[in-house]
Amino acid sequence: MSKFSLLTLATTLTLSVSASQKPNIILIMADDMGFSDIGCYGGEVQTPNLDKLAGHGVRFKQFYNAARCCPTRASLMTGLYPHQTGIGHMTNTPNNPTQHNYGLPGYQGYLNKECVTIAEMLKLSGYQTFMTGKWHLGYHGKEKWPLQRGFDQFYGILSGASNYFKPEAPRGLSLGNESVKPEGEYYTTDAFTDYAIRFIGESTPDKPYFLYLSYTAPHWPLHALQEDIDKYRGKYLNGWTEIRKARLAKMKAIGLLEKDVDLSDQAGPDWDSLSEEQKKEMDLRMAIYAAQIDRMDQNIGRLVEFLETRGDLENTIIFFLSDNGACAEGGMLGGGKAEDLESQRGFLLSYGEAWANVSNTPFKRYKHWVHEGGISTPLIVHWPNGISKDRQGQWIEEYGFLPDIFASIKAVAHADYPRSYQGIQLPDLIGKSIFSAISNNKPIHDGPIFWEHEGNKAVRLGSFKLVSAWDNTNHENWELYDLETDPAELDDLASQQPGKVSQMKKMWGEWAKNHRVEDWENVRQLERDQNRR
């Protein structure tokens, strides 16, 4: 069904309000998008629809993901730490059903049965449950797919990435439990939204619904529609240094950052050291990336318009966030052949570390790492019936992380979290509802929260964050930052406050022991052994 016929369908639907007045819930996730890319977080990319949601909702200054695609999705969907769900590293790839399964409970490579998804919980409370987009929580065996994990309807990709124009097996499309092919002039971002609208449009009017819309944009490959690319071509020819400075200034002007916040070190080479041909190529790579975000925003606008037409918007909670920080994969100046840009070819076709450094303004590091650049995400929450007028448009100062989304949805849906599911005992939820922070600025967390991915590890307690980037020659390279005064992690306090380092390091060790986190060197050895088989 085309987007035009879907919108026509929307105008003929009878206005529907849940009989129980439970809110509809829509969870929208971007893929590999940096902290400062969208307009309402400081970026020059045109995102008027997200900006409008932010203006009539709230934005969080400090919200965290889990640094990588599938660990984030595991934590988001279950309200647990990723290792508890079996995805302490990555999921099994389409071509290898045992890859990333290291024979350890926390590293199986798929979502285990010792957890329930948001969809499974909400179905027990009378919700209809829909998903479109990227799953990335289990590929081999239908028991690992969305319909077997609580969703009534699914359209999208099961794997972690695909061609935007021609998604083909083994990274192809599924509708429900069946493989399908793209039809006509196709673009994944448009199609995921088409099916989201279709599923809601075909839903039962007197029952609330949950939609998980998991875009692949702006994850590589750099694939965008020409009309969107042309909006940005030439806008990045002044280079990454100037764009970072402009973003920082805007972030301060809109109240996201304090006036004294400095930039982390620049990753890319001096712009003027590039040849004119290189400058044009790098401008184009960033223009395509921006176009992918722009198109996602256009589609979010289509969805919001549909909700307004249907009469659902006032009592629908919309969450928007990203799965990790910007992606530096592909090298400093990007991966893939330049001749594949503006085509439908290429796979690991990326914009590179220099531009990822811009996307993560003002932070350092990227996807994979758990410094602020790897785990910081925008979070927009829009709910006209649930967020008071005096709070709309405000910044939320308190910090939260992924498991809080599950806890928040549980609270507003008046859902029960089962102590056991399908005969299996479930662990306690990790997160806490964010709505106390939204309504009256109350802290969400009074205890520590934790991260680990590929040996990168961190713990946050109040304004202090203890963090370590994996180094196989030094496993004790802990850094300590006070994020209240140093959000860009520039002033390492570890040598000045050894007592605080010792306290938080002990917390991290106890957490790791109790949450299936293994020593990364041991996991690497298991991975090497696996690859030799």
Summary of the structure (lengths in Angstrom):
residues: 533
radius of gyration: 21.9
end to end distance: 45.6
largest distance: 65.8
contacts: 1918
relative contact order: 0.17
helix: 35%
strand: 15%
